[in-house]
Amino acid sequence: EERYSHITPEERQKIIDRAEKVQEWLDEKLSKQSQKNKWDAPVVFANEIKKQREELVYFASPIMSRPKPEPKPEPKVEEPPKSEGTPAGSGTGTPAEDQNKAKGVADEMDVD
């Protein structure tokens, strides 16, 4: 499932192995119990089964309930503003005029 995708395969295998061990124990006990007469003392008691279950839950719960890590934020790459052919000026003159304006050189116009 998607909600358990962050759990490593090794951790999953540990839980599966422990669950299989408990299942084998229970199958063995139930097999022995089925061979006994109904009036004989039971081979396994309910509190033993509950104890095995609680131990399995105690083992698996911290692993299975571990929250999924937050995705790492991608670093923002700031791109320089794109120039539209007017590197230093207002875009109304030639590049030489724009550079002069940026340097503070005044335009001298001939007025008639």
All heavy atoms as an XYZ file, in Angstrom:
895
protein
N       0.829     -1.188      0.000
C       0.000      0.000      0.000
C       0.869      1.246      0.000
O       2.004      1.217      0.449
C      -0.885      0.027      1.255
C      -2.044     -0.931      1.201
C      -2.970     -0.728      2.385
O      -3.291      0.428      2.709
O      -3.333     -1.728      2.977
N       0.309      2.316     -0.460
C       1.030      3.579     -0.561
C       1.413      4.111      0.823
O       2.491      4.672      0.999
C       0.169      4.608     -1.296
C       0.795      5.979     -1.401
C       2.068      6.003     -2.225
O       2.232      5.160     -3.112
O       2.920      6.868     -1.950
N       0.565      3.905      1.809
C       0.866      4.479      3.120
C       2.017      3.765      3.829
O       2.537      4.264      4.813
C      -0.378      4.502      3.999
C      -0.906      3.143      4.370
C      -2.156      3.264      5.174
N      -2.590      1.956      5.617
C      -3.582      1.747      6.419
N      -4.264      2.773      6.877
N      -3.911      0.537      6.777
N       2.393      2.573      3.359
C       3.525      1.849      3.924
C       4.730      1.839      2.997
O       5.682      1.107      3.229
C       3.126      0.407      4.243
C       2.001      0.308      5.249
C       0.815     -0.341      4.929
C       2.109      0.869      6.513
C      -0.219     -0.433      5.841
C       1.077      0.786      7.432
C      -0.079      0.128      7.087
O      -1.093      0.045      7.992
N       4.721      2.636      1.960
C       5.795      2.611      0.974
C       7.125      3.115      1.540
O       8.178      2.793      0.996
C       5.410      3.430     -0.254
O       5.242      4.787      0.107
N       7.107      3.867      2.616
C       8.338      4.395      3.195
C       9.034      3.406      4.122
O      10.161      3.640      4.553
C       8.045      5.700      3.951
C       7.145      5.510      5.125
N       5.793      5.301      4.986
C       7.406      5.472      6.449
C       5.260      5.158      6.183
N       6.203      5.243      7.079
N       8.388      2.288      4.418
C       8.976      1.280      5.299
C       9.906      0.405      4.460
O       9.523     -0.086      3.404
C       7.876      0.451      5.981
C       7.021      1.377      6.861
C       8.475     -0.665      6.810
C       5.809      0.731      7.443
N      11.108      0.212      4.959
C      12.106     -0.527      4.191
C      11.730     -2.003      4.085
O      11.038     -2.537      4.963
C      13.495     -0.412      4.847
O      13.457     -1.046      6.125
C      13.920      1.031      4.984
N      12.171     -2.666      3.042
C      11.889     -4.098      2.896
C      12.434     -4.935      4.056
O      11.825     -5.934      4.439
C      12.581     -4.477      1.579
C      12.689     -3.201      0.829
C      12.824     -2.125      1.856
N      13.554     -4.518      4.641
C      14.117     -5.245      5.777
C      13.180     -5.186      6.975
O      12.975     -6.183      7.671
C      15.494     -4.675      6.168
C      16.571     -4.882      5.122
C      16.547     -3.822      4.026
O      15.977     -2.730      4.233
O      17.089     -4.109      2.949
N      12.615     -4.010      7.224
C      11.687     -3.864      8.347
C      10.408     -4.668      8.104
O       9.889     -5.305      9.020
C      11.345     -2.392      8.566
C      12.513     -1.586      9.083
C      12.218     -0.107      9.149
O      11.565      0.424      8.230
O      12.657      0.514     10.129
N       9.923     -4.643      6.882
C       8.739     -5.441      6.543
C       9.013     -6.922      6.758
O       8.179     -7.643      7.299
C       8.338     -5.209      5.088
C       7.720     -3.890      4.819
C       7.278     -3.804      3.390
N       7.084     -2.414      3.025
C       6.907     -1.991      1.803
N       6.902     -2.828      0.804
N       6.736     -0.713      1.564
N      10.193     -7.359      6.347
C      10.534     -8.775      6.479
C      10.631     -9.175      7.942
O      10.231    -10.288      8.308
C      11.842     -9.079      5.739
C      12.110    -10.555      5.593
C      11.007    -11.270      4.825
O      10.555    -10.793      3.792
N      10.565    -12.393      5.336
N      11.139     -8.294      8.800
C      11.203     -8.586     10.235
C       9.802     -8.828     10.788
O       9.579     -9.756     11.573
C      11.852     -7.426     10.994
C      13.339     -7.320     10.820
C      13.861     -6.138     11.615
C      15.317     -5.888     11.379
N      15.814     -4.718     12.120
N       8.855     -7.994     10.378
C       7.481     -8.136     10.861
C       6.869     -9.426     10.325
O       6.209    -10.172     11.064
C       6.640     -6.906     10.462
C       7.152     -5.670     11.194
C       5.162     -7.137     10.770
C       6.562     -4.375     10.711
N       7.099     -9.704      9.057
C       6.552    -10.927      8.455
C       7.133    -12.160      9.139
O       6.393    -13.108      9.463
C       6.836    -10.943      6.935
C       6.004     -9.865      6.245
C       6.553    -12.312      6.337
C       6.386     -9.612      4.803
N       8.437    -12.150      9.407
C       9.071    -13.289     10.081
C       8.489    -13.506     11.475
O       8.208    -14.637     11.873
C      10.582    -13.081     10.174
C      11.278    -13.154      8.826
O      10.658    -13.659      7.854
O      12.436    -12.693      8.734
N       8.307    -12.401     12.193
C       7.761    -12.518     13.550
C       6.323    -13.039     13.495
O       5.941    -13.888     14.295
C       7.822    -11.158     14.240
C       7.294    -11.088     15.654
C       8.142    -11.814     16.687
N       9.395    -11.176     16.978
C       9.600    -10.340     17.977
N       8.625    -10.019     18.790
N      10.797     -9.827     18.168
N       5.531    -12.550     12.548
C       4.142    -13.008     12.424
C       4.092    -14.489     12.042
O       3.251    -15.241     12.566
C       3.402    -12.167     11.387
N       4.976    -14.925     11.166
C       5.013    -16.341     10.786
C       5.402    -17.217     11.969
O       4.866    -18.311     12.149
C       5.985    -16.552      9.624
C       5.452    -16.019      8.308
C       6.459    -16.111      7.167
O       7.654    -16.444      7.424
O       6.046    -15.850      6.025
N       6.329    -16.734     12.787
C       6.751    -17.480     13.981
C       5.571    -17.655     14.948
O       5.344    -18.752     15.475
C       7.893    -16.731     14.666
C       8.450    -17.418     15.877
C       9.582    -16.605     16.464
C      10.045    -17.199     17.783
N      11.064    -16.371     18.437
N       4.812    -16.590     15.155
C       3.647    -16.659     16.039
C       2.590    -17.587     15.434
O       1.960    -18.374     16.152
C       3.072    -15.249     16.311
C       1.744    -15.310     17.024
C       4.072    -14.415     17.100
N       2.403    -17.510     14.123
C       1.425    -18.381     13.456
C       1.810    -19.853     13.599
O       0.957    -20.702     13.860
C       1.293    -18.005     11.977
C       0.227    -18.773     11.237
C      -1.170    -18.475     11.746
O      -1.528    -17.315     11.918
N      -1.946    -19.507     11.994
N       3.091    -20.155     13.440
C       3.560    -21.531     13.611
C       3.314    -22.011     15.036
O       2.899    -23.147     15.260
C       5.047    -21.634     13.265
C       5.337    -21.514     11.794
C       6.829    -21.435     11.494
O       7.660    -21.613     12.427
O       7.166    -21.184     10.323
N       3.605    -21.146     16.008
C       3.365    -21.487     17.410
C       1.893    -21.813     17.642
O       1.563    -22.822     18.269
C       3.812    -20.322     18.304
C       3.462    -20.494     19.739
C       4.181    -21.157     20.683
C       2.302    -19.996     20.411
N       3.541    -21.115     21.889
C       2.381    -20.402     21.740
C       1.202    -19.245     19.998
C       1.407    -20.077     22.676
C       0.236    -18.932     20.924
C       0.332    -19.345     22.249
N       1.024    -20.965     17.123
C      -0.407    -21.165     17.305
C      -0.873    -22.438     16.604
O      -1.656    -23.212     17.175
C      -1.183    -19.955     16.784
C      -2.699    -19.998     16.956
C      -3.079    -20.110     18.428
C      -3.335    -18.776     16.326
N      -0.400    -22.683     15.389
C      -0.785    -23.900     14.668
C      -0.351    -25.150     15.427
O      -1.097    -26.139     15.504
C      -0.173    -23.906     13.260
C      -0.796    -22.868     12.340
O      -1.902    -22.366     12.658
O      -0.171    -22.556     11.292
N       0.843    -25.108     15.990
C       1.349    -26.247     16.765
C       0.460    -26.503     17.986
O       0.078    -27.649     18.265
C       2.788    -25.966     17.200
C       3.390    -27.035     18.077
C       4.743    -26.622     18.642
O       5.447    -25.823     18.005
O       5.083    -27.113     19.733
N       0.142    -25.435     18.699
C      -0.691    -25.578     19.899
C      -2.087    -26.080     19.544
O      -2.633    -26.950     20.226
C      -0.792    -24.246     20.654
C       0.506    -23.764     21.232
C       0.971    -24.658     22.348
C       2.223    -24.114     22.988
N       2.691    -24.920     24.092
N      -2.671    -25.555     18.476
C      -4.017    -25.986     18.088
C      -4.007    -27.424     17.585
O      -4.981    -28.171     17.803
C      -4.588    -25.040     17.034
C      -4.885    -23.621     17.512
C      -5.385    -22.760     16.353
C      -5.878    -23.618     18.657
N      -2.931    -27.823     16.944
C      -2.818    -29.204     16.486
C      -2.766    -30.152     17.680
O      -3.454    -31.193     17.703
C      -1.563    -29.363     15.632
O      -1.364    -30.712     15.299
N      -1.979    -29.816     18.688
C      -1.910    -30.634     19.905
C      -3.258    -30.663     20.619
O      -3.665    -31.692     21.150
C      -0.827    -30.106     20.844
C       0.575    -30.382     20.365
C       1.590    -29.844     21.350
C       3.011    -30.092     20.869
N       4.001    -29.547     21.811
N      -3.931    -29.519     20.619
C      -5.230    -29.432     21.295
C      -6.257    -30.322     20.601
O      -7.075    -30.963     21.254
C      -5.724    -27.987     21.323
C      -7.042    -27.782     22.036
C      -6.941    -28.105     23.519
O      -5.977    -27.729     24.173
N      -7.928    -28.812     24.051
N      -6.210    -30.390     19.288
C      -7.190    -31.191     18.556
C      -6.997    -32.688     18.801
O      -7.924    -33.473     18.617
C      -7.118    -30.892     17.066
O      -5.893    -31.340     16.534
N      -5.816    -33.104     19.243
C      -5.556    -34.512     19.526
C      -5.986    -34.912     20.928
O      -6.030    -36.091     21.242
C      -4.064    -34.816     19.329
C      -3.607    -34.635     17.903
C      -2.094    -34.700     17.752
O      -1.373    -34.868     18.737
N      -1.617    -34.566     16.522
N      -6.292    -33.966     21.756
C      -6.705    -34.251     23.144
C      -8.213    -34.440     23.213
O      -8.967    -33.956     22.379
C      -6.290    -33.102     24.063
C      -4.802    -33.028     24.282
C      -4.535    -32.063     25.400
C      -3.300    -32.498     26.130
N      -3.509    -32.963     27.455
N      -8.625    -35.113     24.260
C     -10.053    -35.261     24.537
C     -10.590    -33.945     25.085
O      -9.854    -33.147     25.679
C     -10.282    -36.386     25.549
C      -9.952    -37.745     24.964
O     -10.246    -38.014     23.805
N      -9.339    -38.605     25.769
N     -11.876    -33.762     24.919
C     -12.476    -32.493     25.355
C     -12.416    -32.312     26.866
O     -12.471    -31.191     27.349
C     -13.903    -32.398     24.857
C     -13.947    -32.305     23.347
C     -15.314    -31.951     22.866
C     -15.287    -32.011     21.352
N     -15.778    -30.864     20.722
N     -12.327    -33.371     27.625
C     -12.297    -33.253     29.085
C     -10.880    -33.112     29.634
O     -10.703    -32.868     30.811
C     -13.004    -34.454     29.730
C     -12.429    -35.781     29.324
C     -11.345    -36.399     29.856
C     -12.909    -36.616     28.297
N     -11.105    -37.562     29.220
C     -12.073    -37.745     28.242
C     -13.981    -36.557     27.386
C     -12.250    -38.779     27.346
C     -14.149    -37.607     26.520
C     -13.297    -38.692     26.488
N      -9.857    -33.236     28.778
C      -8.468    -33.054     29.219
C      -8.154    -31.562     29.356
O      -8.825    -30.703     28.774
C      -7.497    -33.675     28.212
C      -7.556    -35.194     28.209
O      -7.977    -35.775     29.224
O      -7.189    -35.795     27.173
N      -7.102    -31.298     30.102
C      -6.666    -29.908     30.281
C      -6.211    -29.339     28.936
O      -5.575    -30.040     28.142
C      -5.527    -29.843     31.284
N      -6.531    -28.105     28.669
C      -6.137    -27.515     27.379
C      -4.618    -27.366     27.252
O      -3.915    -27.182     28.227
C      -6.831    -26.155     27.372
C      -7.194    -25.878     28.770
C      -7.288    -27.170     29.496
N      -4.171    -27.429     26.017
C      -2.748    -27.253     25.718
C      -2.389    -25.777     25.737
O      -1.312    -25.385     26.175
C      -2.412    -27.868     24.336
C      -0.969    -27.600     23.954
C      -2.686    -29.348     24.332
N      -3.296    -24.962     25.267
C      -3.059    -23.521     25.202
C      -4.284    -22.805     25.769
O      -5.419    -23.235     25.579
C      -2.760    -23.061     23.753
C      -3.936    -23.273     22.850
C      -2.300    -21.629     23.700
N      -4.014    -21.733     26.486
C      -5.090    -20.937     27.068
C      -5.232    -19.628     26.279
O      -4.291    -19.184     25.611
C      -4.782    -20.618     28.541
C      -4.857    -21.833     29.424
C      -3.715    -22.571     29.698
C      -6.062    -22.227     29.965
C      -3.774    -23.679     30.505
C      -6.124    -23.335     30.781
C      -4.977    -24.075     31.049
N      -6.378    -19.030     26.395
C      -6.659    -17.787     25.670
C      -5.683    -16.685     26.061
O      -5.254    -15.900     25.204
C      -8.095    -17.343     25.917
N      -5.312    -16.635     27.341
C      -4.382    -15.571     27.763
C      -3.006    -15.735     27.112
O      -2.312    -14.757     26.861
C      -4.266    -15.493     29.278
C      -3.688    -16.743     29.904
O      -3.597    -17.796     29.265
N      -3.306    -16.640     31.169
N      -2.593    -16.978     26.795
C      -1.328    -17.194     26.098
C      -1.414    -16.691     24.656
O      -0.459    -16.096     24.132
C      -0.957    -18.678     26.107
C      -0.641    -19.221     27.480
C      -0.451    -20.732     27.483
O      -0.550    -21.370     26.417
O      -0.196    -21.273     28.565
N      -2.551    -16.930     24.027
C      -2.750    -16.450     22.656
C      -2.767    -14.926     22.641
O      -2.145    -14.295     21.782
C      -4.043    -17.037     22.057
C      -3.912    -18.555     21.950
C      -4.345    -16.418     20.701
C      -5.188    -19.273     21.570
N      -3.472    -14.334     23.610
C      -3.508    -12.866     23.696
C      -2.108    -12.295     23.928
O      -1.744    -11.266     23.358
C      -4.435    -12.419     24.832
C      -5.891    -12.542     24.508
C      -6.732    -12.035     25.673
C      -8.204    -12.147     25.388
N      -9.027    -11.660     26.509
N      -1.320    -12.976     24.761
C       0.030    -12.506     25.043
C       0.873    -12.522     23.768
O       1.604    -11.556     23.481
C       0.678    -13.373     26.117
C       2.068    -12.918     26.482
C       2.683    -13.806     27.546
C       4.101    -13.336     27.821
N       4.857    -14.289     28.618
N       0.782    -13.587     22.989
C       1.524    -13.667     21.733
C       1.089    -12.558     20.773
O       1.918    -11.941     20.108
C       1.320    -15.038     21.073
C       2.012    -16.166     21.795
C       3.516    -16.108     21.663
O       4.056    -15.703     20.639
N       4.210    -16.518     22.710
N      -0.208    -12.318     20.726
C      -0.729    -11.258     19.850
C      -0.211     -9.893     20.290
O       0.233     -9.089     19.461
C      -2.256    -11.271     19.868
C      -2.859    -10.186     18.994
C      -4.364    -10.041     19.247
N      -4.895     -8.923     18.526
C      -4.822     -7.651     18.916
N      -4.215     -7.339     20.033
N      -5.343     -6.692     18.196
N      -0.268     -9.637     21.599
C       0.197     -8.347     22.111
C       1.687     -8.138     21.843
O       2.116     -7.025     21.514
C      -0.093     -8.240     23.607
C      -1.567     -8.068     23.910
C      -1.876     -8.150     25.400
O      -0.936     -8.332     26.210
O      -3.060     -8.052     25.740
N       2.471     -9.198     21.964
C       3.900     -9.078     21.681
C       4.142     -8.746     20.209
O       5.014     -7.935     19.879
C       4.628    -10.375     22.058
C       4.747    -10.573     23.557
C       5.370    -11.912     23.922
O       5.717    -12.701     23.008
O       5.510    -12.167     25.126
N       3.359     -9.366     19.335
C       3.491     -9.078     17.911
C       3.087     -7.636     17.605
O       3.774     -6.926     16.878
C       2.646    -10.050     17.089
C       2.691     -9.866     15.579
C       4.107    -10.061     15.057
C       1.741    -10.833     14.899
N       1.999     -7.197     18.190
C       1.545     -5.811     17.980
C       2.571     -4.832     18.550
O       2.894     -3.821     17.917
C       0.144     -5.600     18.618
C      -0.220     -4.132     18.667
C      -0.903     -6.390     17.863
N       3.114     -5.151     19.721
C       4.120     -4.291     20.347
C       5.356     -4.184     19.467
O       5.980     -3.126     19.368
C       4.494     -4.843     21.730
C       5.503     -4.019     22.474
C       5.138     -2.826     23.097
C       6.833     -4.411     22.557
C       6.071     -2.054     23.780
C       7.772     -3.659     23.228
C       7.385     -2.481     23.842
O       8.304     -1.720     24.500
N       5.717     -5.279     18.807
C       6.883     -5.285     17.925
C       6.610     -4.511     16.634
O       7.442     -3.737     16.172
C       7.271     -6.736     17.589
C       8.388     -6.848     16.604
C       9.695     -6.630     16.991
C       8.132     -7.167     15.284
C      10.741     -6.733     16.085
C       9.162     -7.262     14.366
C      10.470     -7.049     14.770
N       5.437     -4.721     16.038
C       5.153     -4.176     14.710
C       4.632     -2.738     14.728
O       4.859     -1.998     13.765
C       4.146     -5.063     13.992
N       3.943     -2.349     15.766
C       3.310     -1.024     15.785
C       4.275      0.145     15.575
O       3.971      1.043     14.788
C       2.531     -0.816     17.079
O       1.388     -1.613     17.066
N       5.418      0.184     16.244
C       6.315      1.331     16.014
C       6.786      1.431     14.572
O       6.970      2.532     14.060
C       7.500      1.061     16.947
C       7.004      0.108     17.968
C       5.927     -0.692     17.309
N       6.951      0.304     13.934
C       7.415      0.320     12.544
C       6.273      0.718     11.614
O       6.430      1.584     10.748
C       7.981     -1.057     12.145
C       9.208     -1.371     12.999
C       8.326     -1.095     10.667
C       9.718     -2.793     12.870
N       5.123      0.097     11.795
C       3.999      0.323     10.888
C       3.353      1.694     11.070
O       2.750      2.218     10.141
C       2.945     -0.768     11.064
C       3.470     -2.165     10.759
S       4.188     -2.330      9.128
C       2.732     -2.297      8.135
N       3.477      2.272     12.252
C       2.836      3.576     12.477
C       3.799      4.743     12.304
O       3.412      5.890     12.549
C       2.210      3.620     13.874
O       3.216      3.494     14.861
N       5.004      4.459     11.880
C       5.969      5.531     11.627
C       5.435      6.413     10.507
O       5.039      5.925      9.453
C       7.311      4.941     11.217
C       8.393      5.992     11.081
C       9.743      5.416     10.714
N      10.084      4.262     11.510
C      10.639      3.170     11.009
N      10.901      3.073      9.733
N      10.939      2.157     11.796
N       5.377      7.728     10.731
C       4.828      8.607      9.689
C       5.730      8.664      8.468
O       6.944      8.523      8.572
C       4.731      9.977     10.370
C       5.705      9.915     11.489
C       5.801      8.474     11.911
N       5.097      8.856      7.358
C       5.826      8.990      6.102
C       6.604     10.297      6.143
O       6.075     11.335      6.527
C       4.820      8.999      4.949
C       5.434      8.837      3.602
C       4.368      8.643      2.565
C       4.973      8.320      1.231
N       3.966      8.046      0.222
N       7.881     10.285      5.766
C       8.657     11.528      5.818
C       8.132     12.551      4.814
O       7.637     12.197      3.754
C      10.086     11.083      5.465
C       9.924      9.786      4.772
C       8.658      9.162      5.281
N       8.252     13.796      5.210
C       7.825     14.883      4.336
C       8.747     14.940      3.122
O       9.957     14.752      3.254
C       7.887     16.226      5.071
C       6.908     16.339      6.222
C       5.476     16.403      5.755
O       5.212     17.003      4.690
O       4.620     15.836      6.444
N       8.197     15.203      1.960
C       9.075     15.322      0.793
C       9.984     16.538      0.938
O       9.572     17.582      1.446
C       8.114     15.480     -0.388
C       6.828     15.918      0.214
C       6.803     15.397      1.623
N      11.212     16.381      0.497
C      12.156     17.483      0.602
C      11.768     18.566     -0.387
O      11.512     18.280     -1.553
C      13.567     17.004      0.294
C      14.100     16.038      1.319
C      15.490     15.588      0.964
C      15.992     14.591      1.986
N      17.321     14.075      1.624
N      11.698     19.812      0.089
C      11.359     20.890     -0.857
C      12.496     21.076     -1.848
O      13.673     21.037     -1.490
C      11.193     22.117      0.039
C      11.962     21.797      1.268
C      11.921     20.298      1.419
N      12.114     21.252     -3.074
C      13.122     21.463     -4.111
C      13.689     22.868     -3.957
O      12.941     23.825     -3.748
C      12.498     21.299     -5.490
C      12.020     19.889     -5.762
C      11.453     19.742     -7.157
O      11.749     20.588     -8.018
O      10.709     18.784     -7.358
N      15.012     22.996     -4.032
C      15.590     24.337     -3.904
C      15.161     25.206     -5.079
O      15.160     24.774     -6.227
C      17.102     24.091     -3.923
C      17.269     22.750     -4.548
C      16.011     21.979     -4.257
N      14.771     26.406     -4.728
C      14.307     27.328     -5.766
C      15.513     27.949     -6.455
O      16.377     28.531     -5.815
C      13.443     28.428     -5.160
C      12.149     27.891     -4.597
C      11.297     29.002     -4.044
C      10.012     28.442     -3.477
N       9.176     29.476     -2.910
N      15.548     27.808     -7.742
C      16.615     28.401     -8.537
C      16.074     29.696     -9.106
O      15.126     29.703     -9.876
C      17.044     27.450     -9.676
C      18.128     28.087    -10.517
C      17.493     26.120     -9.112
N      16.690     30.778     -8.668
C      16.219     32.075     -9.145
C      16.881     32.368    -10.475
O      18.108     32.377    -10.590
C      16.539     33.159     -8.130
C      15.755     32.992     -6.856
C      15.908     34.192     -5.952
O      16.134     35.309     -6.473
O      15.784     34.004     -4.748
N      16.069     32.603    -11.464
C      16.582     32.910    -12.782
C      16.717     34.419    -12.910
O      15.860     35.169    -12.446
C      15.627     32.386    -13.848
C      15.499     30.881    -13.840
C      14.541     30.392    -14.910
O      14.224     31.170    -15.837
O      14.121     29.246    -14.803
N      17.800     34.872    -13.535
C      17.920     36.319    -13.730
C      16.833     36.785    -14.689
O      16.384     36.027    -15.547
C      19.311     36.488    -14.356
C      19.655     35.150    -14.910
C      18.900     34.142    -14.096
N      16.373     38.001    -14.506
C      15.320     38.490    -15.405
C      15.812     38.504    -16.841
O      16.962     38.853    -17.118
C      15.024     39.905    -14.905
C      16.114     40.250    -13.963
C      16.783     38.987    -13.544
N      14.948     38.104    -17.720
C      15.315     38.049    -19.134
C      15.321     39.461    -19.704
O      14.400     40.230    -19.499
C      14.323     37.194    -19.909
C      14.373     35.749    -19.497
C      13.414     34.931    -20.317
C      13.479     33.470    -19.928
N      12.566     32.654    -20.711
N      16.395     39.763    -20.412
C      16.463     41.087    -21.010
C      15.840     41.030    -22.389
O      15.916     40.030    -23.083
C      17.902     41.582    -21.068
O      18.502     41.239    -22.282
N      15.230     42.093    -22.771
C      14.525     42.143    -24.039
C      15.274     42.988    -25.055
O      14.682     43.681    -25.856
C      13.127     42.712    -23.812
C      12.400     41.990    -22.719
C      11.119     41.384    -23.204
O      10.707     41.688    -24.314
O      10.552     40.613    -22.453
N      16.584     42.988    -24.977
C      17.375     43.736    -25.943
C      17.772     45.111    -25.453
O      18.443     45.838    -26.145
N      17.348     45.523    -24.285
C      17.725     46.821    -23.737
C      18.410     46.582    -22.413
O      17.775     46.589    -21.365
C      16.494     47.721    -23.545
O      15.577     47.027    -22.724
C      15.860     48.067    -24.863
N      19.725     46.370    -22.402
C      20.398     45.967    -21.189
C      20.397     46.994    -20.067
O      20.202     46.637    -18.936
C      21.819     45.658    -21.638
C      21.986     46.311    -22.963
C      20.621     46.467    -23.534
N      20.597     48.260    -20.338
C      20.747     49.196    -19.233
C      19.795     50.370    -19.289
O      19.817     51.195    -18.406
C      22.181     49.714    -19.199
N      18.982     50.476    -20.260
C      18.189     51.694    -20.384
C      16.707     51.448    -20.361
O      16.220     50.425    -19.933
N      16.017     52.462    -20.871
C      14.566     52.406    -20.845
C      13.999     51.674    -22.032
O      12.802     51.450    -22.090
C      13.996     53.829    -20.825
O      14.382     54.497    -22.020
N      14.821     51.379    -23.007
C      14.338     50.657    -24.166
C      13.899     51.568    -25.289
O      13.365     51.111    -26.274
N      14.135     52.865    -25.159
C      13.688     53.781    -26.201
C      14.807     54.200    -27.129
O      14.561     54.743    -28.183
C      13.068     55.046    -25.576
O      14.051     55.649    -24.739
C      11.840     54.696    -24.790
N      16.033     53.964    -26.738
C      17.146     54.421    -27.564
C      17.999     53.262    -28.043
O      17.675     52.101    -27.881
N      19.110     53.645    -28.643
C      20.051     52.637    -29.097
C      20.842     52.137    -27.890
O      20.874     52.797    -26.848
C      21.009     53.229    -30.142
O      21.789     54.229    -29.503
C      20.275     53.799    -31.329
N      21.531     51.022    -28.033
C      22.313     50.531    -26.899
C      23.353     51.526    -26.415
O      23.594     51.638    -25.220
C      22.961     49.253    -27.435
C      22.026     48.778    -28.505
C      21.459     50.033    -29.102
N      23.956     52.274    -27.316
C      24.956     53.274    -26.912
C      24.293     54.373    -26.091
O      24.847     54.840    -25.088
C      25.640     53.858    -28.130
N      23.099     54.812    -26.504
C      22.381     55.851    -25.752
C      21.970     55.326    -24.384
O      22.052     56.041    -23.385
C      21.157     56.314    -26.533
C      21.475     57.089    -27.797
C      20.224     57.383    -28.623
O      19.193     56.724    -28.394
O      20.293     58.260    -29.489
N      21.534     54.058    -24.349
C      21.120     53.479    -23.063
C      22.305     53.391    -22.104
O      22.163     53.652    -20.906
C      20.515     52.088    -23.273
C      19.142     52.145    -23.948
O      18.506     53.216    -23.890
O      18.713     51.107    -24.497
N      23.481     53.059    -22.599
C      24.654     52.979    -21.744
C      25.039     54.361    -21.231
O      25.424     54.516    -20.075
C      25.826     52.355    -22.496
C      25.670     50.859    -22.676
C      26.817     50.253    -23.471
O      27.669     50.974    -23.985
N      26.820     48.933    -23.578
N      24.908     55.363    -22.095
C      25.213     56.725    -21.663
C      24.243     57.178    -20.584
O      24.637     57.837    -19.626
C      25.186     57.690    -22.850
C      26.381     57.513    -23.778
O      27.401     56.982    -23.368
N      26.246     57.958    -25.024
N      22.997     56.813    -20.717
C      22.013     57.187    -19.703
C      22.322     56.494    -18.384
O      22.185     57.089    -17.315
C      20.600     56.817    -20.165
C      20.047     57.727    -21.219
C      18.637     57.304    -21.570
C      18.079     58.137    -22.728
N      16.744     57.698    -23.106
N      22.738     55.242    -18.469
C      23.059     54.507    -17.259
C      24.268     55.110    -16.552
O      24.360     55.090    -15.335
C      23.326     53.037    -17.595
N      25.205     55.674    -17.320
C      26.394     56.293    -16.745
C      26.121     57.710    -16.265
O      26.939     58.298    -15.582
C      27.527     56.323    -17.769
C      28.063     54.949    -18.098
C      29.159     55.060    -19.133
C      29.662     53.701    -19.561
N      30.661     53.798    -20.624
N      25.005     58.250    -16.633
C      24.673     59.606    -16.210
C      25.095     60.664    -17.191
O      25.115     61.858    -16.888
N      25.476     60.304    -18.418
C      25.862     61.270    -19.429
C      24.588     61.842    -20.031
O      23.695     61.101    -20.452
C      26.730     60.597    -20.521
C      27.062     61.581    -21.622
C      27.973     59.998    -19.917
N      24.509     63.134    -20.060
C      23.297     63.794    -20.563
C      23.295     63.819    -22.063
O      24.330     63.942    -22.716
C      23.207     65.213    -20.031
N      22.116     63.692    -22.606
C      21.955     63.808    -24.076
C      21.953     65.304    -24.414
O      21.296     66.098    -23.770
C      20.601     63.211    -24.517
C      20.616     61.706    -24.483
O      21.708     61.111    -24.566
O      19.514     61.109    -24.392
N      22.711     65.618    -25.422
C      22.704     66.996    -25.887
C      22.025     67.027    -27.225
O      22.436     66.343    -28.151
C      24.120     67.544    -25.973
C      24.772     67.613    -24.610
C      26.160     68.201    -24.709
O      26.454     68.928    -25.672
O      26.933     67.938    -23.810
N      20.991     67.799    -27.282
C      20.220     67.895    -28.528
C      20.433     69.276    -29.132
O      20.530     70.259    -28.416
C      18.725     67.660    -28.262
C      18.418     66.301    -27.715
S      16.668     66.137    -27.422
C      16.103     65.711    -29.033
N      20.455     69.271    -30.434
C      20.490     70.552    -31.114
C      19.068     71.048    -31.254
O      18.222     70.363    -31.806
C      21.110     70.419    -32.503
C      22.601     70.127    -32.411
O      23.196     70.462    -31.365
O      23.145     69.583    -33.395
N      18.830     72.201    -30.745
C      17.488     72.765    -30.837
C      17.566     73.942    -31.787
O      18.375     74.841    -31.651
C      16.976     73.218    -29.439
C      15.605     73.802    -29.556
C      17.037     72.071    -28.480
N      16.687     74.024    -32.768
C      16.689     75.127    -33.716
C      15.822     76.243    -33.285
O      14.878     76.276    -32.672
C      16.230     74.666    -35.103
C      17.258     73.791    -35.759
O      18.461     74.046    -35.555
O      16.856     72.850    -36.459
